[in-house]
Amino acid sequence: MDGSVVKVLKRALDQTVAIIATIHLAQAGLPTPCAVWDVEALVRHLVTQDLPHFMVAATGEIPDWTSPPGELRADWAQQFSDDAQLLLAIWADADLERLVPIPGGRQAPLRLHADHQITELTVHSWDLAKATATAVELDPTLAEHALAWSRRMLQPEFRGPDKAFGQEIPVPQDSPAYERLAGWFGRDPAPT
């Protein structure tokens, strides 16, 4: 895998685990900007759905995104960190230019999955950071990477009621990167 992309993915994983490590059990039921999940449900999604699915995608296969979440152990950050290391090991041996199947019956370079993973982790890191008011400083380079990739990939047909993403919330272009990213993904960049 291209070293620069590995570094970006590793930074996204490191940022996510750093935020998860700051969460207290008393915060588990707090709402997140991602309306369908509270803090614990979002961590469960990241740890028991995203990371296993990311590992499948990193091999060039199509994961079953409809599979239910798995068991979340008591030490959320350690569970995430353990699987993050497995994911990075898979990517370390990956050929980014190999064409692999993607939903819709098309093919694309494997690199597409790495960018998707960076974006998913970056958006959900922001969700958790906002929900828990963590002191972890978010990496703006990750937000810019996620924005650049998702502006090419997120099509209007994926937005709206009963869709994966809400409608874009307009944010001034001179706003910080995470506010622009949140708005792009249909989240209120300054939830109350």
C-alpha positions in Angstrom: 0.0 0.0 0.0 1.2 3.5 -0.8 3.0 4.8 2.3 1.2 8.1 2.4 -2.2 6.5 2.4 -1.1 4.1 5.1 0.0 7.1 7.2 -3.4 8.8 6.7 -5.3 5.7 7.6 -3.2 5.1 10.7 -3.7 8.7 11.8 -7.5 8.2 11.4 -7.4 5.0 13.4 -5.1 6.6 16.1 -7.5 9.6 16.3 -10.5 7.4 16.7 -8.9 5.2 19.5 -7.7 8.3 21.3 -11.3 9.7 21.4 -12.8 6.3 22.4 -10.2 6.1 25.2 -11.5 9.3 26.8 -15.2 8.2 27.0 -16.5 7.5 30.4 -19.3 4.9 31.0 -21.5 7.8 32.2 -21.3 9.2 28.7 -22.5 6.0 27.0 -26.1 7.2 26.6 -25.3 10.7 25.3 -26.7 11.5 21.9 -24.3 12.0 19.0 -24.7 14.3 15.9 -25.3 11.0 14.0 -28.9 10.9 15.0 -29.4 7.1 14.9 -26.7 6.4 17.5 -25.9 7.4 21.1 -22.3 7.2 22.1 -22.2 3.5 23.0 -24.1 2.5 19.9 -21.7 4.5 17.7 -18.6 3.0 19.4 -20.2 -0.5 19.0 -20.7 0.3 15.3 -17.1 1.4 14.9 -15.6 -1.5 16.8 -17.8 -4.4 15.9 -19.1 -3.5 12.4 -16.8 -1.0 10.7 -13.4 -2.5 11.6 -14.4 -6.1 10.7 -16.0 -4.8 7.5 -12.9 -2.7 6.7 -10.8 -5.8 7.0 -12.9 -7.6 4.4 -12.9 -4.6 2.1 -9.1 -4.3 2.4 -8.8 -7.8 0.9 -10.9 -6.7 -2.1 -14.1 -8.5 -1.1 -17.5 -6.8 -0.5 -18.5 -6.9 3.2 -22.1 -7.5 4.3 -22.9 -4.0 5.6 -26.3 -5.2 6.8 -24.8 -7.6 9.4 -25.7 -6.8 13.0 -23.2 -5.4 15.4 -21.1 -7.7 17.5 -20.2 -7.8 21.1 -18.6 -4.7 22.6 -16.1 -5.7 25.4 -15.6 -3.6 28.5 -12.4 -1.9 27.3 -13.7 -0.3 24.1 -10.4 1.5 23.3 -8.3 -1.7 23.6 -10.8 -3.7 21.4 -10.7 -1.0 18.8 -6.9 -0.8 18.9 -6.4 -4.5 18.6 -8.6 -4.7 15.5 -7.0 -1.5 14.1 -3.6 -3.2 14.1 -5.1 -6.2 12.2 -6.6 -3.8 9.6 -3.2 -2.0 9.2 -1.5 -5.4 8.7 -3.9 -6.3 5.9 -3.4 -2.9 4.2 0.4 -3.2 4.5 0.3 -6.1 2.0 -2.4 -4.7 -0.3 -2.0 -3.7 -3.9 -3.9 -0.4 -4.1 -4.1 -0.5 -7.9 -5.7 -3.9 -8.1 -9.2 -3.7 -9.5 -11.8 -5.1 -7.1 -15.7 -5.3 -7.3 -17.6 -2.5 -5.7 -21.4 -2.3 -5.1 -23.3 -1.7 -8.3 -21.5 -4.4 -10.3 -18.6 -2.1 -11.1 -14.8 -2.3 -10.4 -12.5 0.2 -8.9 -8.9 0.3 -7.6 -8.6 -1.1 -4.0 -7.5 2.3 -2.9 -11.1 3.4 -3.0 -11.7 1.3 0.2 -8.9 2.9 2.1 -10.2 6.4 1.3 -13.7 5.3 2.4 -12.3 4.0 5.7 -10.4 7.2 6.4 -13.6 9.1 5.7 -15.8 6.9 7.9 -13.4 7.1 10.8 -12.9 10.8 10.5 -16.6 11.6 10.5 -17.4 9.3 13.4 -14.4 10.7 15.4 -16.0 14.1 15.0 -19.4 12.7 16.1 -17.9 11.2 19.3 -15.8 14.3 20.0 -18.8 16.5 19.8 -21.0 14.2 21.8 -18.5 13.8 24.7 -16.8 17.2 24.5 -13.4 15.4 24.5 -10.2 17.4 24.9 -8.6 15.3 22.0 -7.6 17.7 19.3 -9.0 16.6 15.9 -6.5 16.4 13.0 -7.7 18.9 10.3 -5.7 17.1 7.6 -8.0 14.1 8.1 -11.1 16.2 7.6 -9.7 17.8 4.4 -8.8 14.3 3.1 -12.3 13.0 3.9 -13.9 16.0 2.3 -12.0 15.8 -0.9 -12.7 12.1 -1.3 -16.4 12.2 -0.3 -17.2 15.3 -2.5 -16.3 13.0 -5.5 -18.1 9.9 -4.1 -21.2 11.0 -2.2 -23.9 11.3 -4.9 -27.3 13.0 -4.4 -29.2 9.7 -4.6 -27.6 8.6 -1.3 -29.1 11.5 0.6 -32.5 12.0 2.2 -35.1 10.2 4.4 -34.4 6.5 4.7 -31.0 7.0 3.0 -27.5 6.6 4.4 -26.9 10.3 4.5 -28.9 13.4 5.3 -29.1 16.5 3.1 -26.0 18.7 3.1 -26.2 21.5 5.7 -24.6 24.6 4.1 -21.5 25.8 5.9 -19.3 28.8 4.9 -16.3 27.7 2.9 -14.0 29.5 5.3 -15.2 27.5 8.2 -12.9 25.0 9.9 -12.5 21.7 8.1 -14.5 19.6 10.5 -17.5 22.0 10.4 -17.4 21.7 6.6 -17.2 17.9 6.8 -20.0 17.7 9.3 -22.3 19.9 7.1 -21.4 17.9 4.0 -22.5 14.7 5.8 -25.8 16.3 6.9 -24.8 17.0 10.4 -25.3 20.3 12.3 -21.7 21.5 12.7 -22.6 23.2 15.9 -25.2 21.0 17.6 -26.6 22.3 20.9 
